[in-house]
């Protein structure tokens, strides 16, 4: 394949793909939102656009933003490898504002997390006047009060550096993409799917299979009792006056109820005096319902072991005290019944065994293969790694890949440790990566032959990001574990519908953008939910 020839691009480093050239040409001249499937070269497009800006504006700097430190370091290395560029400065919050101020002299390429840049804009440590181009990676985050929105709006106030915004999945809601559009001052929309003629030659097929997992009767019974606990909170008298019409008791309904109760609390506080006891009672009940819903979701999608760990966690004081919702949740008769059964339960949801089985089959069939297993929870990741190691199968070489934060005995991975795990995965020393959401977005993970979803995920962005870890350099497969008769079934069924709606919406947005008819609303601040709110005694 021919490679890109450009005075600022190192020879032989970037494949010359026609669709990337067309998108880059648009992005050089206009603020552009690029929506391109994972693995088709959003970074390559960014490098082509950056190279042209370095050529045209040699006295100006370039700002390349990414949401996480590993992504920032990854992009910085890509720039070093591919471009003849001025000094590259990486800013991730490890330097003080004073240290950063001495290093921000144009021309240079700054690769940074958005939090650092937003923080430096406010006191004047950094000025956007020095930049000819701002690149927003994972641009779907530019909503609400995320720092991308702050930086985008500051750029609109002047001097309006060129904007390149990139994402694989902007979400399925038109309001979200319009907010990204407004916050980043987008002018053009470049959207490709795997079926577009100019993209097809570079696409490798991904087969997606749903794998049903049988649920033991004893585990089903736990779910029945937890549904009863949720219903008990939904019908509690202290909630009745706050329930909107059409309230169904779903997670979404309880979250919306929590937002309404938070507004009620804020209003009462602004008026002065004590918050009425009826509001506190409703807050406690809503928080209790959220705990019961979470317990139900755990037993249905993760299993009895994860439910047991959650219930044990609820017994621990929070900031020196057991909260009212903890007491109410643990004293619920059905929750008490669940805890009693769990004490002697010897069966579990067999998802871990199925995950081990699928991984073993893939790695025995193809010893050079790579497998990534995604799970929502660290506890589950730890359980799967233990099970893979306990199999004592030389074909399977597993490793856990989680975020940096640590809580209690749950120790995260430092950035250096994350890099070491990925390096071992590239080399084949590790061939089965068991990961949480930290591996979903952007990281330079080698092409993977099989991606296993331990559970379906409701968010279309995360679904696409997970699936996009395979089918990059060769044909790949994705398997979704679904516990029969549980919420897994509905989530798996709706995942495809959500993605179809997203693509239909994007086609409409593409047409609106072509006509110049896309509205430019005033960005709306993101509201905080009440999911984690705990009332005082």
C-alpha positions in Angstrom: 0.0 0.0 0.0 1.4 3.5 -0.8 2.2 5.8 2.1 1.5 9.4 2.7 4.1 11.9 1.2 4.2 15.2 3.1 7.0 17.5 4.2 6.0 17.1 7.8 5.2 13.3 7.8 8.0 10.8 8.2 8.3 8.7 5.0 6.6 5.3 5.2 4.7 5.9 8.5 1.1 6.5 7.4 -0.8 4.4 4.8 -2.4 6.5 2.1 -6.1 5.7 2.4 -8.4 7.7 0.1 -11.2 8.2 2.7 -8.6 9.4 5.2 -7.3 11.9 2.7 -10.8 13.2 1.9 -11.7 13.6 5.6 -8.3 15.3 6.4 -8.8 17.7 3.5 -12.2 18.8 4.9 -10.8 19.1 8.4 -7.9 21.3 7.4 -10.3 23.9 6.1 -13.3 23.6 8.5 -14.1 22.7 12.1 -15.0 19.1 11.5 -16.6 16.3 13.5 -15.4 12.9 12.3 -17.4 9.7 13.2 -15.5 6.7 12.0 -15.6 3.1 13.2 -12.9 2.0 15.6 -9.8 0.7 13.9 -10.2 2.8 10.7 -7.6 5.4 11.5 -9.0 8.4 13.4 -5.5 9.0 14.7 -4.0 8.8 11.2 -6.4 11.5 10.1 -5.5 13.7 13.0 -1.8 13.3 12.2 -2.4 14.3 8.5 -4.4 17.4 9.7 -1.7 18.3 12.2 1.1 17.9 9.6 -0.7 20.4 7.3 -1.1 22.9 10.1 2.6 22.6 11.1 3.4 23.4 7.5 1.0 26.3 7.1 1.4 27.9 10.5 5.0 27.1 11.6 4.9 29.7 14.4 1.8 28.3 16.0 1.3 25.4 18.4 -1.1 22.4 18.2 -3.2 21.1 21.1 -4.1 17.4 21.0 -6.6 16.5 23.8 -7.5 13.0 25.1 -9.6 12.0 28.1 -7.0 9.8 29.9 -3.3 9.8 30.7 -2.6 6.5 28.8 -4.3 7.9 25.7 -2.3 11.2 26.0 0.9 9.3 26.2 -0.2 7.1 23.3 -0.9 10.1 21.1 2.3 11.8 22.0 4.2 8.7 20.9 2.3 8.6 17.6 3.2 12.2 16.9 6.9 11.5 17.7 6.8 8.4 15.4 5.0 10.0 12.5 5.7 13.7 12.3 8.6 16.1 11.9 7.2 18.3 14.7 8.4 21.0 17.1 8.9 20.0 20.8 6.2 17.8 22.2 4.9 18.6 25.7 2.8 16.1 27.6 0.5 17.7 30.2 -1.4 15.3 32.5 -1.6 17.1 35.8 1.7 15.8 37.2 3.3 19.3 36.8 2.3 22.3 38.9 0.7 25.4 37.1 4.0 27.2 37.6 6.0 24.4 35.9 3.5 24.2 33.1 3.7 28.0 32.5 7.4 27.8 31.7 6.9 25.1 29.1 4.1 26.5 27.0 6.1 28.5 24.5 5.0 28.4 20.8 5.6 26.6 18.5 5.1 23.2 20.0 2.7 20.3 20.1 0.9 20.0 23.5 -0.8 16.6 24.2 -2.9 16.9 27.3 -5.9 15.8 29.3 -8.7 18.3 29.1 -8.8 18.9 32.9 -5.3 20.3 32.9 -6.1 22.7 30.0 -9.4 23.9 31.4 -7.7 24.5 34.7 -5.0 26.6 33.1 -7.3 28.6 30.9 -9.1 30.1 34.0 -6.1 31.8 35.6 -4.5 32.7 32.3 -1.6 30.2 32.5 -2.5 29.1 29.0 -3.9 31.1 26.1 -5.6 29.5 23.1 -4.2 32.4 20.9 -1.0 30.4 20.4 -2.8 27.4 18.7 -3.7 26.9 15.1 -5.4 23.5 15.7 -7.2 21.8 18.6 -7.9 18.1 18.3 -10.6 16.5 20.6 -10.2 12.8 20.8 -13.3 10.8 22.0 -15.3 14.0 21.2 -18.6 12.4 22.3 -17.6 13.6 25.8 -18.0 17.3 24.9 -21.3 17.6 26.7 -22.6 18.9 30.0 -19.8 20.3 32.2 -17.0 18.0 30.9 -13.8 20.1 30.2 -14.0 19.5 26.5 -17.1 21.8 26.5 -15.3 24.4 28.5 -12.3 24.4 26.1 -14.6 24.4 23.0 -16.5 27.4 24.3 -13.4 29.3 25.2 -12.1 28.7 21.7 -15.3 30.1 20.2 -14.7 33.3 22.2 -11.5 33.8 20.3 -9.2 33.4 18.4 -11.1 30.4 17.1 -8.4 27.8 16.4 -9.4 25.1 13.9 -11.2 22.2 15.6 -10.9 18.5 14.7 -13.3 16.4 16.8 -13.1 12.6 16.5 -15.2 9.7 17.9 -16.3 6.2 16.9 -19.7 6.5 18.5 -21.4 9.8 19.4 -24.4 8.1 21.0 -28.0 7.6 19.8 -29.6 10.8 21.0 -29.8 13.7 18.6 -29.7 16.1 21.5 -26.2 14.8 22.5 -24.7 15.2 19.1 -26.2 18.7 18.7 -24.6 19.6 22.0 -21.2 18.4 20.9 -21.8 20.3 17.7 -22.5 23.5 19.5 -19.8 23.2 22.2 -17.1 22.6 19.7 -18.3 25.0 17.0 -18.5 22.3 14.4 -19.0 23.3 10.7 -18.6 20.0 8.8 -19.6 16.4 9.5 -17.6 13.5 8.1 -19.4 10.2 8.8 -18.4 6.8 7.6 -19.7 3.3 8.2 -18.2 -0.1 7.4 -20.5 -0.3 4.4 -19.3 2.9 2.7 -17.5 2.0 -0.6 -14.3 4.0 0.2 -14.0 2.2 3.6 -14.9 -1.3 2.7 -11.5 -2.3 1.4 -10.0 -1.7 4.9 -12.8 -3.4 6.9 -12.5 -6.8 8.5 -15.6 -8.7 9.4 -16.8 -9.0 13.0 -19.2 -11.8 13.8 -21.4 -11.1 16.8 -22.9 -14.1 18.7 -25.2 -14.2 21.7 -24.3 -17.0 24.1 -27.1 -18.0 26.4 -26.2 -19.0 30.0 -28.6 -21.2 32.0 -29.6 -19.7 35.4 -29.9 -22.2 38.3 -33.3 -22.2 40.0 -31.7 -21.2 43.3 -30.3 -18.0 41.7 -33.6 -17.3 40.0 -35.3 -17.4 43.4 -32.8 -14.8 44.7 -33.8 -12.5 41.8 -37.5 -13.0 42.6 -37.0 -11.8 46.2 -34.9 -8.8 45.2 -37.6 -7.7 42.7 -40.0 -7.9 45.6 -37.7 -5.7 47.6 -37.6 -3.1 44.8 -41.4 -3.2 44.5 -41.7 -2.6 48.3 -39.8 0.6 48.0 -41.7 1.7 44.9 -45.0 1.4 46.8 -43.8 2.9 50.1 -46.2 5.6 51.3 -43.4 8.1 51.7 -42.7 8.0 47.9 -46.3 8.2 46.7 -46.6 12.0 46.7 -43.4 12.3 44.6 -44.1 9.6 42.0 -44.8 11.0 38.5 -47.5 9.7 36.2 -46.5 6.5 34.4 -43.8 5.6 37.0 -42.9 1.9 36.3 -40.2 1.2 38.9 -37.4 0.9 36.4 -33.9 2.1 37.1 -34.4 5.0 34.7 -37.6 6.0 36.6 -35.9 5.8 40.0 -33.0 7.9 38.7 -35.4 10.5 37.4 -37.2 10.4 40.8 -33.9 11.0 42.5 -33.2 14.1 40.3 -36.6 15.4 41.2 -36.0 14.9 44.9 -32.6 16.6 44.7 -34.4 19.6 43.2 -36.9 19.5 46.0 -34.0 19.5 48.5 -32.3 22.4 46.8 -35.5 24.4 46.8 -36.2 23.8 50.5 -32.6 24.8 51.4 -32.8 28.0 49.4 -36.0 29.0 51.2 -34.1 28.6 54.5 -35.0 26.5 57.6 -35.1 22.8 57.9 -35.8 20.4 55.0 -39.2 18.8 55.6 -39.0 15.3 57.0 -41.2 14.0 54.2 -38.5 14.8 51.6 -35.8 13.1 53.7 -38.0 10.0 54.0 -38.5 10.0 50.2 -34.8 10.4 49.6 -34.0 7.4 51.9 -36.6 5.3 50.2 -35.3 6.2 46.7 -31.8 5.4 47.7 -32.9 2.1 49.2 -34.6 1.2 46.0 -31.4 1.9 44.0 -29.5 -0.5 46.3 -32.2 -3.2 45.7 -32.0 -2.6 42.0 -28.3 -2.8 42.0 -28.5 -6.1 43.9 -31.0 -7.5 41.4 -28.7 -6.5 38.5 -25.7 -8.1 40.2 -27.4 -11.5 40.7 -28.9 -11.5 37.2 -25.8 -10.4 35.3 -22.8 -11.2 37.5 -23.9 -14.0 39.9 -24.3 -14.8 43.6 -20.7 -14.2 44.5 -20.8 -10.6 43.4 -24.2 -10.2 45.1 -22.7 -11.6 48.3 -19.8 -9.1 48.2 -22.2 -6.2 47.6 -24.4 -7.2 50.6 -21.3 -7.5 52.8 -20.2 -4.0 51.7 -23.6 -2.6 52.7 -22.9 -3.6 56.3 -19.9 -1.4 56.5 -20.2 2.2 57.8 -19.9 5.1 55.4 -17.7 7.9 56.8 -18.1 6.5 60.3 -21.8 5.7 60.2 -24.4 3.4 58.7 -26.7 5.5 56.6 -30.5 5.4 56.8 -30.8 3.8 53.4 -28.3 1.1 54.3 -30.3 0.3 57.4 -33.6 0.3 55.5 -32.1 -1.9 52.7 -30.6 -4.5 55.1 -33.8 -4.7 57.2 -36.0 -5.4 54.2 -37.6 -8.9 54.8 -36.8 -10.1 51.3 -33.2 -8.8 51.4 -32.9 -10.6 54.8 -34.2 -13.7 53.2 -31.6 -13.4 50.3 -28.8 -13.0 52.8 -29.8 -16.1 54.7 -29.9 -18.2 51.5 -26.6 -16.9 50.3 -24.9 -18.1 53.5 -25.4 -21.7 52.5 -25.8 -21.4 48.7 -23.3 -23.6 46.7 -24.4 -22.9 43.1 -23.9 -19.8 41.1 -24.6 -18.2 37.7 -22.2 -20.2 35.4 -20.9 -17.2 33.5 -17.4 -17.5 34.8 -17.2 -21.1 33.6 -18.6 -20.2 30.2 -16.1 -17.3 29.9 -13.3 -19.8 30.7 -14.7 -22.3 28.2 -14.9 -19.8 25.3 -11.4 -18.4 26.0 -9.9 -21.9 26.1 -11.6 -22.9 22.9 -10.3 -19.9 21.0 -6.7 -20.1 22.3 -6.4 -23.8 21.8 -7.8 -23.5 18.3 -5.4 -20.7 17.5 -2.4 -20.4 19.8 -1.4 -17.1 18.3 -4.8 -15.6 19.1 -5.6 -12.7 21.5 -8.8 -12.6 23.6 -10.3 -9.7 25.6 -13.0 -10.3 28.1 -14.9 -7.1 29.2 -16.8 -6.9 32.4 -18.6 -4.1 34.2 -17.1 -4.9 37.7 -13.6 -5.3 39.0 -14.8 -8.1 41.4 -15.9 -10.1 38.3 -12.6 -9.4 36.5 -10.8 -10.8 39.5 -13.0 -13.8 39.7 -12.5 -14.6 35.9 -8.8 -14.2 36.2 -8.7 -16.6 39.2 -10.8 -19.1 37.2 -8.6 -18.9 34.1 -5.5 -19.4 36.3 -7.1 -22.3 38.1 -7.7 -24.0 34.8 -4.0 -24.7 34.7 -4.1 -24.7 30.9 -0.8 -23.6 29.3 -2.8 -22.3 26.3 -4.3 -19.5 28.5 -2.1 -16.7 29.8 -4.5 -14.3 31.5 -4.0 -10.8 33.1 -6.3 -8.3 34.8 -6.5 -4.8 33.2 -8.3 -2.2 35.3 -8.2 1.5 36.1 -5.8 3.4 38.4 -8.0 4.1 41.3 -7.9 1.9 44.4 -10.6 1.5 47.0 -10.1 -0.6 50.2 -8.6 -3.9 49.2 -9.4 -3.3 45.5 -6.0 -2.2 44.2 -5.9 -0.5 40.8 -3.1 -0.5 38.2 -0.8 2.4 37.9 -0.2 3.9 34.5 3.2 2.1 34.3 1.5 -1.2 35.3 -1.2 -0.7 32.6 1.5 -0.1 30.0 3.4 -3.2 31.1 0.3 -5.4 30.8 -0.5 -4.1 27.3 3.1 -4.6 26.3 2.9 -8.2 27.4 -0.4 -8.6 25.5 1.3 -7.3 22.3 4.2 -9.8 22.7 1.9 -12.7 23.5 3.2 -13.2 27.0 -0.4 -12.5 28.0 -3.1 -13.7 25.5 -6.3 -13.2 27.5 -6.9 -9.7 28.9 -9.7 -9.5 31.4 -10.7 -5.8 31.4 -13.1 -3.3 32.8 -14.2 -0.2 30.9 -10.7 1.3 31.0 -9.9 -0.8 27.9 -13.0 0.3 25.9 -11.9 3.7 24.8 -9.0 4.5 22.5 -6.1 2.6 23.9 -3.6 1.1 21.4 -4.5 -2.5 22.0 -3.3 -5.0 19.4 -5.9 -6.5 17.1 -7.9 -9.1 19.0 -9.4 -12.2 17.6 -12.2 -12.6 20.2 -14.0 -10.1 22.4 -16.2 -11.5 25.1 -18.9 -9.4 26.7 -19.4 -10.8 30.2 -22.7 -8.9 30.2 -24.6 -6.8 27.6 -24.1 -3.0 28.2 -27.0 -0.6 27.7 -24.9 2.3 26.4 -24.5 2.2 22.6 -21.1 4.1 22.8 -19.6 1.5 25.1 -21.0 -1.4 23.1 -19.3 -0.1 19.9 -16.1 0.7 21.8 -15.9 -2.9 23.2 -16.7 -4.5 19.9 -14.2 -2.3 18.1 -11.3 -4.0 20.0 -11.6 -6.8 17.4 -11.7 -6.9 13.6 -8.9 -4.4 13.2 -6.1 -6.2 11.3 -8.1 -9.4 10.6 -11.5 -10.9 10.9 -12.7 -11.0 14.5 -15.5 -12.2 16.6 -17.5 -10.9 19.5 -19.6 -13.0 21.9 -22.1 -11.7 24.4 -22.9 -13.7 27.5 -26.6 -13.5 28.3 -28.2 -15.0 31.4 -31.6 -16.5 30.3 -34.8 -14.9 31.6 -33.0 -11.8 33.0 -32.4 -8.2 32.2 -29.5 -9.4 30.1 -31.9 -10.6 27.5 -33.6 -7.2 27.1 -30.3 -5.4 27.0 -28.9 -7.7 24.3 -32.0 -7.4 22.2 -32.1 -3.6 22.5 -28.4 -3.1 21.8 -28.8 -3.7 18.0 -31.9 -1.5 17.9 -30.0 1.3 19.6 -27.1 1.1 17.2 -29.5 1.1 14.2 -31.2 4.2 15.6 -27.8 5.8 16.1 -26.8 5.2 12.4 -30.2 6.4 11.2 -29.9 9.5 13.4 -26.3 10.2 12.1 -27.5 9.9 8.5 -30.2 12.5 9.3 -27.6 14.8 11.0 -25.3 14.3 8.0 -28.0 15.5 5.7 -28.9 18.4 8.0 -25.2 19.4 8.1 -25.0 19.3 4.3 -27.9 21.7 4.1 -26.6 23.9 6.9 -29.8 23.2 8.8 -28.4 21.8 12.0 -29.7 23.9 15.0 -27.1 25.4 17.4 -28.7 25.2 20.8 -27.3 26.8 24.0 -25.4 24.0 25.8 -27.2 22.7 28.8 -25.3 21.9 32.0 -25.4 18.2 33.1 -27.5 17.6 36.1 -26.3 15.4 39.0 -28.4 12.4 39.8 -29.2 11.2 43.3 -27.9 7.7 42.8 -25.1 8.1 45.3 -26.9 10.7 47.6 -27.2 9.8 51.2 -29.4 11.8 53.7 -28.2 12.8 57.1 -29.9 11.3 60.2 
